[in-house]
Amino acid sequence: MLAAIVSAFISATIASAVLGHGSGTLFGTLIALPFLVLPGALVVWQARARWFVIWAMISLIASIGWVMVDDPSGFERSLSGWTAVEVSMWTTMSITTTGAWFGAFYLGARPRTADDLDSSLLARRLRRVVRLVIPLAIIAGVFGLFYGQRVYAGSLFLYERRAGGGFLIAFLALMLVPGVIVYRDPRKRWAWLWLVWCLPTAILVLVAMMGFHLFTRGEDMWPLVIVRWVVLMILALLVAGLPLIALITREREPATLPEARVHTS
């Protein structure tokens, strides 16, 4: 909650300094920030999973609204401080949305003992998936910060677009937060939950990465190619790997000695 308040204050300060007072983007930013932060008071009042879920849902709706409604004009994109506005807002949205889901999943998971994890083949396999997708997501997020596409209107160069930027980082983080519960309590029910969770998020990421253009065309650069391949690897692990592991893994029943009986003559 403290991190969300600090990040929101920084976002509002930067947006007010960079954008003009008549800017629709500034107005939308100042409207969205309270919806991102204020529901966190529920968590401060009572740290329960359901309050984290409510905060996460409100924050997600506010984030989607900011992305869809507050599309900056070409003039605002050309401002020297626009990158700072974009980064600060995506940071705030990531902290509130993914942080709230993280808290909800963490409180909903039941920690397993070391003996349970060592004796469970399913637990070891699910934990390997978590250990693999997290560094892949970090790689995609880092390369997504580079410029990955040149945008043209006919033959006229307009601007360069990042290979993913804050949108990709936020949605990758959102897609991976159920990995917290899978790593803490690696059972089949949570693996299936993660699969169901990541399907709509994966569709949003793929739509964003395809980059539809009505009146412009995009010329891909090497960072975008790397990001697309890494994202496809993550989706393959989650959409195909998780159900495969859940279906083919069979836990062995612990060996038990026959019950001893005493016969008396």
C-alpha positions in Angstrom: 0.0 0.0 0.0 2.8 2.4 0.9 4.6 1.6 -2.4 1.3 2.3 -4.3 0.8 5.6 -2.6 4.4 6.8 -3.3 4.2 5.6 -7.0 0.8 7.3 -7.5 2.1 10.6 -6.1 5.1 10.4 -8.3 2.9 9.7 -11.4 0.6 12.6 -10.6 3.5 15.0 -10.1 5.3 14.0 -13.4 2.1 14.0 -15.4 1.2 17.5 -14.1 4.7 18.8 -14.9 4.9 17.4 -18.4 1.3 17.6 -19.7 -0.7 20.8 -20.2 -3.6 21.5 -17.9 -6.0 21.1 -20.8 -4.7 17.7 -21.7 -7.2 14.8 -21.7 -4.4 12.4 -20.8 -3.6 14.4 -17.7 -7.3 14.5 -16.7 -7.6 10.7 -17.3 -4.5 10.1 -15.3 -5.7 12.1 -12.3 -9.1 10.2 -12.4 -7.5 6.8 -12.7 -4.9 7.1 -9.8 -7.5 7.2 -6.9 -9.1 4.1 -8.3 -5.7 2.4 -8.3 -4.7 3.3 -4.8 -7.8 4.0 -2.5 -9.2 0.4 -2.6 -6.0 -0.6 -0.8 -7.5 0.8 2.4 -9.5 -2.4 2.5 -6.3 -4.4 2.8 -5.0 -2.1 5.5 -8.2 -2.5 7.4 -8.2 -6.3 7.1 -5.6 -8.3 5.3 -7.7 -11.0 3.8 -7.6 -12.7 0.4 -11.1 -11.4 -0.6 -10.1 -7.7 0.0 -7.0 -8.2 -2.1 -9.2 -9.6 -4.9 -11.5 -6.6 -4.8 -8.5 -4.2 -4.9 -7.0 -6.1 -7.8 -10.2 -6.1 -9.8 -10.8 -2.3 -9.3 -7.2 -1.6 -10.2 -7.4 -3.8 -13.3 -10.5 -2.0 -14.6 -8.9 1.4 -13.9 -5.7 0.3 -15.7 -7.6 -0.9 -18.7 -9.6 2.3 -18.8 -6.5 4.4 -18.7 -4.9 2.4 -21.6 -8.0 2.5 -23.7 -9.3 6.0 -23.1 -6.1 8.0 -22.5 -4.5 7.5 -25.9 -1.9 10.3 -26.1 -1.7 12.5 -29.2 1.3 12.7 -31.3 2.2 16.0 -29.7 2.2 14.5 -26.2 4.4 11.6 -27.4 6.9 14.1 -28.7 7.3 15.8 -25.4 10.7 15.2 -23.7 9.1 14.0 -20.5 6.4 11.7 -22.0 8.5 8.6 -21.4 8.7 9.4 -17.6 4.9 9.8 -17.6 4.4 6.5 -19.3 6.9 4.6 -17.1 5.5 6.1 -13.9 1.9 5.2 -14.7 2.8 1.6 -15.8 4.8 1.2 -12.5 1.8 2.3 -10.5 -0.6 0.1 -12.3 1.8 -2.9 -12.0 2.2 -2.3 -8.3 -1.5 -2.1 -7.5 -2.8 -4.8 -9.9 -0.2 -7.5 -9.7 0.7 -6.7 -6.1 -2.9 -7.1 -5.0 -3.3 -10.4 -7.0 0.0 -11.5 -5.4 -1.4 -10.9 -1.9 -4.6 -12.7 -2.7 -2.9 -15.8 -4.1 -0.3 -15.9 -1.3 -3.0 -15.8 1.4 -4.9 -18.5 -0.5 -2.0 -20.9 -0.7 -1.3 -23.6 1.9 2.5 -24.0 2.5 3.8 -27.5 2.0 6.5 -29.0 4.2 9.9 -29.9 2.8 9.2 -33.6 3.2 5.9 -33.2 1.1 7.8 -31.5 -1.7 10.6 -34.0 -1.8 8.3 -36.9 -1.9 5.9 -35.5 -4.6 6.9 -35.8 -8.3 4.1 -33.4 -9.3 5.4 -30.7 -6.9 8.9 -30.9 -8.3 7.6 -30.7 -11.9 5.3 -27.7 -11.2 8.0 -25.9 -9.4 10.4 -26.4 -12.4 7.8 -24.7 -14.6 7.7 -21.7 -12.2 11.5 -21.5 -12.1 11.6 -21.5 -15.9 8.9 -19.0 -16.8 10.0 -16.3 -14.4 13.5 -15.7 -16.1 11.8 -16.0 -19.5 9.4 -13.2 -18.5 12.3 -11.1 -17.3 14.0 -11.5 -20.6 10.9 -10.5 -22.5 10.3 -7.5 -20.3 13.9 -6.3 -20.7 13.9 -6.6 -24.5 10.4 -5.1 -24.5 11.8 -1.8 -23.3 13.8 -1.4 -26.5 12.3 0.1 -29.6 11.0 -2.8 -31.7 9.0 -1.4 -34.5 9.1 1.5 -37.0 5.7 2.9 -37.8 5.1 4.4 -41.3 2.1 6.0 -43.0 2.7 4.9 -46.5 6.4 5.7 -47.0 6.5 8.5 -44.4 8.2 7.6 -41.2 6.1 8.5 -38.1 7.8 7.2 -35.0 9.4 4.2 -33.3 7.3 1.9 -31.0 8.7 -0.1 -28.1 8.7 -3.9 -28.4 6.3 -4.2 -25.6 7.0 -1.5 -23.0 5.0 -1.2 -19.8 2.0 -3.0 -21.3 3.9 -6.1 -21.9 5.6 -6.0 -18.4 2.3 -5.5 -16.7 0.4 -8.3 -18.4 3.3 -10.7 -18.1 3.4 -10.0 -14.4 -0.4 -10.4 -14.2 -0.2 -13.8 -16.1 2.5 -15.1 -13.8 1.1 -14.1 -10.3 -0.7 -17.5 -9.9 2.8 -19.0 -10.0 3.0 -17.8 -6.4 0.3 -20.2 -5.3 1.6 -23.0 -7.5 5.1 -22.7 -6.1 3.9 -22.5 -2.5 1.3 -25.3 -2.8 2.1 -27.3 -6.0 -1.1 -29.4 -6.5 -3.2 -30.1 -9.6 -6.0 -27.8 -8.6 -3.7 -24.8 -8.6 -2.1 -25.9 -11.9 -5.5 -26.0 -13.6 -6.4 -22.6 -12.0 -3.2 -21.1 -13.4 -4.1 -22.4 -16.9 -7.6 -21.0 -16.8 -6.2 -17.7 -15.4 -3.6 -17.2 -18.1 -5.8 -17.9 -21.1 -7.6 -14.5 -21.3 -4.4 -12.7 -20.3 -2.5 -14.6 -23.0 -5.0 -13.4 -25.6 -4.6 -9.8 -24.5 -0.8 -10.1 -24.8 -1.0 -11.7 -28.2 -3.4 -9.0 -29.5 -1.1 -6.3 -28.2 2.0 -7.9 -29.7 0.4 -8.4 -33.1 0.1 -4.6 -33.4 -2.9 -4.0 -35.7 -2.7 -0.9 -37.8 -5.6 0.6 -39.8 -3.9 3.5 -41.5 -0.2 2.8 -40.8 2.2 -0.1 -41.2 4.9 -1.4 -38.9 8.4 -2.6 -39.7 9.6 -5.0 -37.1 13.1 -4.7 -35.5 15.1 -7.4 -33.8 14.0 -6.7 -30.2 10.4 -7.3 -31.1 11.3 -10.6 -32.8 13.0 -11.8 -29.6 10.1 -10.7 -27.4 7.6 -12.6 -29.6 9.6 -15.8 -29.5 10.1 -15.6 -25.7 6.4 -14.8 -25.1 5.5 -17.8 -27.3 7.8 -20.0 -25.2 6.1 -18.8 -22.0 2.6 -19.5 -23.5 3.7 -22.9 -24.6 4.8 -23.8 -21.1 1.7 -22.5 -19.4 -1.0 -23.4 -22.0 0.4 -26.8 -23.0 3.0 -27.7 -20.3 0.8 -27.2 -17.3 -2.1 -29.4 -18.4 0.3 -32.1 -19.7 2.1 -32.3 -16.4 -1.2 -32.4 -14.5 -2.6 -35.2 -16.7 0.4 -37.5 -17.0 1.9 -37.2 -13.5 0.8 -40.0 -11.2 1.8 -39.9 -7.6 3.0 -43.1 -6.1 1.3 -44.2 -2.9 3.7 -44.5 0.0 4.8 -48.0 0.8 3.1 -49.4 3.8 4.0 -52.5 5.8 1.3 -55.1 6.5 -0.5 -54.8 9.8 1.1 -57.0 12.4 -1.2 -59.4 14.2 -0.5 -61.4 17.3 -1.9 -64.9 17.4 -2.4 -66.6 20.7 -2.9 -70.4 21.0 
